[in-house]
């Protein structure tokens, strides 16, 4: 496949994912508002805490899923169709075993922590245990079904992925209205309905893959020990990396619960809902670029894979800033308009969460290139050690009396440092120029990062906080950031491409 065809496929998949994310972002944000109203701040915080317990075990899910996705995509890039069948059946068997182990661990460790260490309000422990048990079932369903999702992404069928994501968020919105009309314990009903959605989604993915991909037929007798060994080794090293990340996120969420209580968990959950919607919108670049990075590297075209990493990193950063600037400037009014009743410090958490996502997304394409090579042992050790400092530093800061937002600051600094670890790994694995990456991606992004705040800060200074300023400054922030991205973030050729596409859209609109 030629470079131009690859670019068209990336563009097509990105558009499909953006259509998905636009709908899911709108519906998801509204769902968050309705969910907070339906559950109340206390129950909302409990749901976040219990979800965090299960989320810590989800590192195994994501680790194995990444390994399966990488090997399937790599096999597709090399044209090994027969190997895909063995790969799929082996991965399903592996996921079943892992699911049983995860369930056992959660039933012992998770139940112990919830009932002994978590800061749960009096009278809500029974509901919290219901949520934990239902979350374990949902996790197992997702774990066993993850190879189907890996197949869809590896085959770059982003349209069906987009449609089903829309169905998923729509069903979750329906759940919100159902629990609002329910007179019993709404938290327990929510947990039960979430199982139904998880099961239904996985049934559909299994049916779709079985109908469209010849390798998507599970045979328990097909089991490749050598392949399983490779998967286990690849996953084992990634487990360290993902484990450090989960402790840096869900682990810190547990610390916030222990030191500050469920109200702050609710605030953090609200911030992550908004931030998750925005990160999902921007993260489409990573999803659309990832298969092409792996396939290009598998086909021996390392230079094109590196080119995709540089472009993907820059565009992800610039698109993130289009959201960061207006949200940072008007977070208080945004949350008031969205929620009505805003949990304590949610606006501050949201501002920090935006930059936390920027720190994570800035290195995602670098990580995908390291994964494409497959030699992850040394990188994983170094990355896990680096990211592993977040949890103990957060605990120490809370123990010494530091404010709750300190955890965000620690996370941002550590994850920016983590990119240096990725640079070192790529230099060791291939002909990767750090100077070229800095020149083509990071420096333009840093210039945009500074310049984009200038005009919005002036507007904030001369206008009092109000709904009017929210709309004025929000509009100014978006338009000014786009101008900064075009002028300082894009190359000459990229600007010409942007201008041509803008003219086509304008002409089309005028004709209409």
C-alpha positions as CSV (number, residue, x, y, z in Angstrom):
1,X,0.0,0.0,0.0
2,X,1.4,3.4,-1.0
3,X,2.1,6.3,1.4
4,X,-0.8,8.3,-0.1
5,X,-3.2,5.4,0.4
6,X,-2.0,5.0,4.0
7,X,-2.6,8.8,4.5
8,X,-6.1,8.5,3.0
9,X,-6.9,5.6,5.3
10,X,-5.6,7.4,8.3
11,X,-7.7,10.5,7.4
12,X,-10.8,8.3,6.7
13,X,-10.4,6.5,10.0
14,X,-9.8,9.7,11.9
15,X,-13.0,11.2,10.5
16,X,-15.0,8.2,11.5
17,X,-13.5,8.3,15.0
18,X,-14.2,12.1,15.2
19,X,-17.8,11.5,14.3
20,X,-18.0,8.9,17.1
21,X,-16.3,11.1,19.6
22,X,-18.4,14.2,18.8
23,X,-21.5,12.3,19.6
24,X,-20.1,10.4,22.5
25,X,-18.7,13.6,24.0
26,X,-22.0,15.4,23.9
27,X,-24.0,12.5,25.2
28,X,-21.3,11.5,27.7
29,X,-21.2,15.0,29.3
30,X,-24.9,15.1,29.6
31,X,-24.9,11.7,31.1
32,X,-22.4,12.8,33.7
33,X,-24.7,15.7,34.7
34,X,-27.7,13.4,34.9
35,X,-25.7,10.7,36.8
36,X,-24.5,13.2,39.4
37,X,-28.1,14.4,39.9
38,X,-29.5,10.9,40.1
39,X,-26.9,9.5,42.5
40,X,-25.9,12.6,44.5
41,X,-22.4,13.7,45.3
42,X,-21.9,10.9,48.0
43,X,-23.0,8.0,45.8
44,X,-21.2,9.4,42.9
45,X,-18.0,9.5,44.9
46,X,-18.6,5.9,46.2
47,X,-19.0,4.7,42.6
48,X,-15.7,6.4,41.7
49,X,-13.9,4.8,44.6
50,X,-15.1,1.2,44.0
51,X,-14.5,1.6,40.3
52,X,-11.0,2.6,41.1
53,X,-10.5,-0.7,43.0
54,X,-11.5,-2.7,40.0
55,X,-9.6,-0.3,37.7
56,X,-6.4,-1.2,39.5
57,X,-6.9,-4.8,38.4
58,X,-7.8,-3.6,34.9
59,X,-4.0,-3.1,34.3
60,X,-4.0,-6.8,33.5
61,X,-6.8,-6.3,31.0
62,X,-5.1,-3.4,29.2
63,X,-1.7,-5.1,29.3
64,X,-2.9,-8.3,27.6
65,X,-5.1,-6.3,25.2
66,X,-2.1,-4.3,24.1
67,X,-0.1,-7.4,23.5
68,X,-2.9,-9.1,21.5
69,X,-3.5,-5.9,19.4
70,X,0.2,-5.5,18.7
71,X,0.6,-9.1,17.5
72,X,-2.5,-9.1,15.4
73,X,-1.6,-5.8,13.8
74,X,2.0,-7.0,13.2
75,X,0.7,-10.2,11.6
76,X,-1.6,-8.2,9.3
77,X,1.3,-6.0,8.4
78,X,3.4,-9.0,7.4
79,X,0.5,-10.7,5.6
80,X,0.4,-13.8,7.9
81,X,-3.2,-14.8,7.6
82,X,-2.9,-18.3,8.9
83,X,-1.1,-17.2,12.0
84,X,-4.0,-14.9,12.8
85,X,-6.3,-17.8,13.5
86,X,-3.9,-19.4,15.9
87,X,-3.2,-16.0,17.5
88,X,-6.9,-15.3,18.1
89,X,-7.8,-18.7,19.7
90,X,-4.6,-18.6,21.8
91,X,-5.4,-15.1,23.0
92,X,-9.0,-16.0,24.0
93,X,-7.8,-19.0,26.0
94,X,-5.2,-16.8,27.7
95,X,-7.9,-14.2,28.6
96,X,-10.1,-16.8,30.1
97,X,-7.3,-18.0,32.5
98,X,-6.4,-14.4,33.4
99,X,-10.1,-13.6,34.0
100,X,-10.3,-16.4,36.6
101,X,-7.1,-15.2,38.3
102,X,-8.3,-11.6,38.4
103,X,-11.7,-12.5,39.8
104,X,-10.0,-14.5,42.6
105,X,-7.6,-11.7,43.5
106,X,-10.4,-9.1,43.6
107,X,-12.6,-11.3,45.7
108,X,-9.8,-11.4,48.3
109,X,-7.9,-8.2,48.1
110,X,-10.6,-5.9,46.7
111,X,-13.2,-7.0,49.2
112,X,-10.7,-6.6,52.1
113,X,-9.7,-3.1,51.1
114,X,-13.3,-1.9,50.6
115,X,-14.5,-3.2,53.9
116,X,-11.3,-2.3,55.9
117,X,-9.4,0.5,54.3
118,X,-11.7,2.6,52.2
119,X,-13.4,5.7,53.6
120,X,-17.1,4.9,52.8
121,X,-19.9,6.9,54.5
122,X,-21.9,5.1,57.2
123,X,-24.8,3.0,55.9
124,X,-23.5,2.7,52.4
125,X,-21.1,-0.3,52.7
126,X,-23.7,-2.8,51.4
127,X,-24.3,-0.8,48.3
128,X,-20.5,-0.3,47.8
129,X,-20.1,-4.1,47.9
130,X,-22.8,-4.6,45.3
131,X,-21.0,-2.1,43.1
132,X,-17.7,-4.0,43.6
133,X,-19.2,-7.4,42.7
134,X,-20.9,-6.1,39.6
135,X,-17.8,-4.2,38.5
136,X,-15.8,-7.5,38.8
137,X,-18.3,-9.2,36.5
138,X,-18.1,-6.4,34.0
139,X,-14.4,-6.5,34.1
140,X,-14.3,-10.3,33.3
141,X,-16.7,-9.8,30.4
142,X,-14.5,-7.1,29.0
143,X,-11.4,-9.1,29.6
144,X,-12.6,-12.2,27.7
145,X,-14.0,-10.1,24.9
146,X,-11.0,-7.8,24.4
147,X,-9.5,-9.8,21.5
148,X,-12.6,-9.0,19.4
149,X,-12.0,-5.3,19.9
150,X,-8.3,-5.8,19.1
151,X,-9.3,-7.4,15.8
152,X,-11.5,-4.5,14.8
153,X,-8.8,-1.9,15.5
154,X,-6.1,-4.0,13.8
155,X,-8.3,-4.3,10.6
156,X,-9.0,-0.6,10.9
157,X,-12.7,-1.0,10.9
158,X,-13.1,2.3,12.7
159,X,-16.6,3.0,11.5
160,X,-18.2,0.1,13.4
161,X,-16.0,1.0,16.4
162,X,-17.5,4.5,16.1
163,X,-21.1,3.4,15.8
164,X,-20.9,1.0,18.8
165,X,-19.3,3.6,21.0
166,X,-22.3,5.9,20.2
167,X,-24.6,3.0,21.1
168,X,-22.7,2.5,24.4
169,X,-22.9,6.1,25.6
170,X,-26.6,6.2,24.5
171,X,-27.4,3.2,26.6
172,X,-25.6,4.7,29.5
173,X,-27.7,7.8,29.2
174,X,-30.9,5.6,29.2
175,X,-29.6,4.0,32.4
176,X,-29.4,7.5,34.0
177,X,-33.1,8.2,33.3
178,X,-34.0,4.7,34.5
179,X,-32.3,5.1,37.8
180,X,-33.8,8.6,38.3
181,X,-37.3,7.0,38.1
182,X,-36.3,4.2,40.5
183,X,-37.3,4.4,44.1
184,X,-34.9,1.9,45.6
185,X,-31.1,2.0,46.0
186,X,-30.0,3.7,42.7
187,X,-26.3,2.8,43.1
188,X,-27.1,-0.9,43.1
189,X,-29.4,-0.7,40.1
190,X,-26.7,1.3,38.3
191,X,-24.2,-1.5,38.9
192,X,-26.5,-4.2,37.6
193,X,-27.5,-2.3,34.5
194,X,-23.8,-1.7,33.7
195,X,-23.3,-5.5,33.6
196,X,-26.1,-5.8,31.0
197,X,-24.5,-3.2,28.8
198,X,-21.1,-4.8,29.0
199,X,-22.5,-8.2,28.1
200,X,-24.6,-6.9,25.2
201,X,-21.7,-5.0,23.7
202,X,-19.4,-8.0,23.8
203,X,-22.0,-10.2,22.2
204,X,-22.3,-7.8,19.3
205,X,-18.5,-7.5,18.9
206,X,-18.2,-11.3,18.8
207,X,-21.0,-11.6,16.2
208,X,-19.5,-8.9,14.0
209,X,-16.0,-10.3,14.1
210,X,-17.2,-13.8,13.4
211,X,-19.1,-12.6,10.4
212,X,-16.4,-10.3,8.9
213,X,-13.0,-11.9,9.9
214,X,-12.3,-15.5,9.1
215,X,-9.8,-15.8,11.9
216,X,-12.4,-14.7,14.5
217,X,-13.6,-18.2,15.4
218,X,-12.5,-19.5,18.8
219,X,-11.3,-23.1,19.0
220,X,-10.1,-24.1,22.4
221,X,-8.0,-27.0,20.9
222,X,-5.9,-24.4,18.9
223,X,-3.2,-23.3,21.4
224,X,0.3,-22.3,20.4
225,X,2.7,-22.6,23.4
226,X,5.4,-20.6,21.6
227,X,3.0,-17.8,20.8
228,X,1.6,-17.9,24.3
229,X,5.2,-17.6,25.7
230,X,5.8,-14.5,23.5
231,X,2.5,-13.0,24.5
232,X,3.2,-13.6,28.2
233,X,6.8,-12.2,27.9
234,X,5.5,-9.1,26.0
235,X,2.6,-8.7,28.5
236,X,4.8,-9.4,31.5
237,X,7.1,-6.5,30.8
238,X,4.2,-4.2,29.9
239,X,2.5,-5.2,33.1
240,X,5.2,-3.4,35.0
241,X,4.6,-0.3,32.9
242,X,0.8,-0.4,33.1
243,X,1.0,-1.3,36.8
244,X,2.9,1.9,37.5
245,X,0.4,3.9,35.5
246,X,-2.6,2.4,37.3
247,X,-1.1,3.1,40.7
248,X,-0.4,6.6,39.5
249,X,-4.1,7.1,38.7
250,X,-6.4,4.7,40.4
251,X,-3.9,4.2,43.3
252,X,-3.8,8.0,43.8
253,X,-7.6,8.0,43.7
254,X,-7.5,5.5,46.6
255,X,-5.1,7.8,48.5
256,X,-7.5,10.8,48.0
257,X,-10.3,8.7,49.4
258,X,-8.3,7.7,52.5
259,X,-6.9,11.2,53.2
260,X,-9.8,13.4,52.0
261,X,-13.0,11.4,51.6
262,X,-15.6,10.6,48.9
263,X,-16.5,14.2,48.2
264,X,-13.0,14.8,46.7
265,X,-13.4,11.5,44.8
266,X,-16.6,12.9,43.3
267,X,-14.7,16.1,42.3
268,X,-12.0,14.1,40.7
269,X,-14.5,11.9,38.9
270,X,-16.3,15.0,37.5
271,X,-13.0,16.5,36.3
272,X,-12.1,13.1,34.6
273,X,-15.5,12.9,32.9
274,X,-15.0,16.2,31.1
275,X,-11.3,15.5,30.6
276,X,-12.1,12.0,29.4
277,X,-14.5,13.3,26.7
278,X,-11.9,15.8,25.5
279,X,-9.1,13.3,25.6
280,X,-11.2,10.8,23.7
281,X,-11.8,13.5,21.0
282,X,-8.0,14.2,20.7
283,X,-7.0,10.6,21.2
284,X,-8.5,9.7,17.8
285,X,-5.3,10.6,16.3
286,X,-3.5,8.0,18.3
287,X,-6.1,5.3,17.5
288,X,-6.0,6.1,13.8
289,X,-2.2,6.4,13.6
290,X,-1.4,3.3,15.8
291,X,-2.2,0.5,13.3
292,X,-0.2,2.3,10.5
293,X,2.8,2.8,12.8
294,X,2.9,-0.9,13.6
295,X,2.2,-2.0,10.1
296,X,4.8,0.3,8.6
297,X,7.4,-0.9,11.1
298,X,6.5,-4.5,10.4
299,X,6.9,-3.9,6.7
300,X,10.4,-2.5,7.2
301,X,9.5,1.1,6.5
302,X,11.0,2.6,9.7
303,X,11.4,6.1,8.4
304,X,7.7,6.4,7.6
305,X,6.7,5.0,11.0
306,X,8.9,7.7,12.7
307,X,7.3,10.3,10.4
308,X,3.9,9.2,11.6
309,X,5.0,9.4,15.2
310,X,6.3,13.0,14.8
311,X,3.1,14.2,13.0
312,X,0.8,12.3,15.4
313,X,2.5,13.8,18.4
314,X,2.4,17.4,17.1
315,X,-1.2,17.2,15.9
316,X,-2.4,15.6,19.2
317,X,-0.7,18.3,21.2
318,X,-2.1,21.1,19.1
319,X,-5.7,19.7,19.1
320,X,-5.4,19.2,22.9
321,X,-4.6,22.9,23.3
322,X,-7.7,24.0,21.4
323,X,-9.6,22.5,24.4
324,X,-7.1,23.3,27.1
325,X,-7.2,27.1,26.7
326,X,-10.9,27.7,26.9
327,X,-11.5,25.1,29.6
328,X,-8.6,26.4,31.7
329,X,-9.9,30.0,31.5
330,X,-13.6,29.3,32.2
331,X,-13.6,26.0,34.1
332,X,-15.8,27.5,37.0
333,X,-18.7,28.7,34.8
334,X,-18.4,25.6,32.5
335,X,-19.0,23.3,35.5
336,X,-21.8,25.5,36.9
337,X,-23.6,25.5,33.5
338,X,-23.0,21.7,33.1
339,X,-23.8,20.4,36.6
340,X,-25.6,23.1,38.5
341,X,-24.2,21.9,41.8
342,X,-20.4,21.6,41.5
343,X,-18.4,19.4,43.9
344,X,-15.7,21.2,45.9
345,X,-12.5,22.0,44.0
346,X,-13.9,20.3,40.8
347,X,-12.9,23.3,38.7
348,X,-9.3,23.2,39.9
349,X,-9.1,19.5,39.4
350,X,-10.4,19.9,35.9
351,X,-7.6,22.4,35.0
352,X,-5.0,20.1,36.3
353,X,-6.5,17.1,34.7
354,X,-6.3,18.8,31.3
355,X,-2.6,19.2,31.6
356,X,-2.3,15.8,33.0
357,X,-3.8,14.4,29.8
358,X,-1.4,16.5,27.7
359,X,1.5,15.0,29.6
360,X,0.2,11.5,28.9
361,X,-0.8,12.1,25.2
362,X,2.5,13.8,24.4
363,X,4.3,10.4,24.5
364,X,1.7,8.0,23.3
365,X,2.9,7.8,19.7
366,X,6.5,7.3,21.0
367,X,5.3,4.4,23.1
368,X,3.4,2.9,20.1
369,X,6.7,2.9,18.1
370,X,8.5,1.1,20.9
371,X,5.7,-1.5,21.1
372,X,5.9,-1.9,17.3
373,X,9.5,-3.0,17.7
374,X,8.6,-5.5,20.4
375,X,11.8,-5.3,22.4
376,X,10.2,-3.7,25.4
377,X,12.1,-5.2,28.3
378,X,14.7,-2.4,29.0
379,X,12.2,0.4,28.3
380,X,9.6,-1.1,30.5
381,X,11.9,-1.4,33.5
382,X,13.1,2.2,33.1
383,X,9.5,3.5,32.5
384,X,8.1,1.6,35.4
385,X,10.7,2.9,37.8
386,X,10.1,6.5,36.6
387,X,6.3,6.3,36.8
388,X,6.5,4.3,40.0
389,X,7.6,7.4,41.9
390,X,4.1,9.0,41.5
391,X,2.3,6.9,44.1
392,X,4.8,7.1,46.9
393,X,5.4,10.8,46.3
394,X,1.7,11.5,46.4
395,X,1.3,9.5,49.6
396,X,4.3,11.3,51.2
397,X,2.9,14.7,50.2
398,X,-0.6,13.9,51.6
399,X,1.0,12.5,54.8
400,X,3.0,15.8,55.2
401,X,-0.2,17.8,54.8
402,X,0.1,18.9,51.2
403,X,-3.2,20.0,49.4
404,X,-5.0,17.4,47.3
405,X,-4.0,19.0,43.9
406,X,-0.4,18.2,44.6
407,X,-0.9,14.7,43.2
408,X,-1.7,16.2,39.8
409,X,1.5,18.3,39.8
410,X,3.6,15.2,40.6
411,X,1.9,13.2,37.9
412,X,2.5,15.9,35.2
413,X,6.2,16.3,36.0
414,X,6.9,12.6,36.1
415,X,5.1,11.9,32.8
416,X,7.0,14.7,31.1
417,X,10.2,13.1,32.4
418,X,9.0,9.8,31.1
419,X,9.3,11.1,27.5
420,X,13.1,11.3,28.1
421,X,13.0,7.5,28.9
422,X,11.2,6.9,25.6
423,X,13.8,9.0,23.7
424,X,16.6,6.8,25.1
425,X,14.7,3.6,24.2
426,X,14.1,4.7,20.6
427,X,17.7,5.7,20.1
428,X,18.7,2.3,21.2
429,X,16.2,0.4,19.0
430,X,16.4,2.4,15.7
431,X,17.8,5.4,13.9
432,X,15.6,7.9,15.8
433,X,16.7,11.6,15.8
434,X,15.7,13.3,19.1
435,X,16.9,16.6,17.6
436,X,14.5,16.1,14.6
437,X,11.6,15.2,16.9
438,X,12.2,18.3,19.1
439,X,12.5,20.6,16.0
440,X,9.5,19.2,14.1
441,X,7.1,18.5,17.0
442,X,8.0,19.8,20.5
443,X,9.3,23.3,19.8
444,X,6.3,24.3,17.6
445,X,4.0,22.9,20.3
446,X,5.7,24.9,23.1
447,X,5.5,28.1,21.1
448,X,1.7,27.5,20.6
449,X,1.3,26.6,24.3
450,X,2.6,30.0,25.4
451,X,1.1,32.2,22.6
452,X,-2.4,30.7,22.8
453,X,-3.0,32.0,26.4
454,X,-2.1,35.7,25.7
455,X,-5.4,37.0,24.3
456,X,-7.7,34.9,26.5
457,X,-5.8,36.2,29.6
458,X,-6.4,39.8,28.4
459,X,-10.1,39.1,28.0
460,X,-10.3,37.5,31.5
461,X,-8.5,40.6,33.0
462,X,-10.9,43.1,31.5
463,X,-14.2,41.2,31.9
464,X,-15.8,40.1,35.1
465,X,-16.7,36.4,35.5
466,X,-20.1,35.8,34.1
467,X,-22.0,33.6,31.6
468,X,-21.4,36.4,29.0
469,X,-17.7,36.2,29.6
470,X,-17.8,32.4,29.3
471,X,-19.2,32.5,25.8
472,X,-17.1,35.5,24.7
473,X,-13.8,34.1,26.1
474,X,-14.6,30.6,25.1
475,X,-15.1,31.7,21.5
476,X,-12.0,33.9,21.5
477,X,-9.9,31.2,23.1
478,X,-10.8,28.6,20.5
479,X,-10.3,31.0,17.5
480,X,-7.1,32.5,18.8
481,X,-5.7,29.0,19.6
482,X,-6.5,27.8,16.1
483,X,-4.7,30.9,14.7
484,X,-1.6,30.2,16.9
485,X,-1.7,26.5,15.8
486,X,-1.8,27.5,12.1
487,X,0.9,30.2,12.4
488,X,3.3,28.7,14.8
489,X,2.5,25.0,14.9
490,X,2.2,24.0,11.2
491,X,4.9,23.8,8.6
492,X,4.6,25.8,5.3
493,X,3.2,22.8,3.4
494,X,0.8,22.0,6.2
495,X,-0.5,25.6,6.2
496,X,-1.1,25.4,2.5
497,X,-3.0,22.2,3.0
498,X,-5.0,23.8,5.8
499,X,-5.8,26.8,3.7
500,X,-6.9,24.7,0.7
501,X,-9.2,22.6,2.8
502,X,-10.6,25.7,4.4
503,X,-11.3,27.3,1.0
504,X,-13.1,24.2,-0.2
505,X,-15.3,24.1,2.9
506,X,-16.1,27.9,2.6
507,X,-16.9,27.6,-1.1
508,X,-19.1,24.6,-0.5
509,X,-20.9,26.5,2.3
510,X,-21.4,29.6,0.1
511,X,-22.8,27.5,-2.7
512,X,-25.3,25.9,-0.3
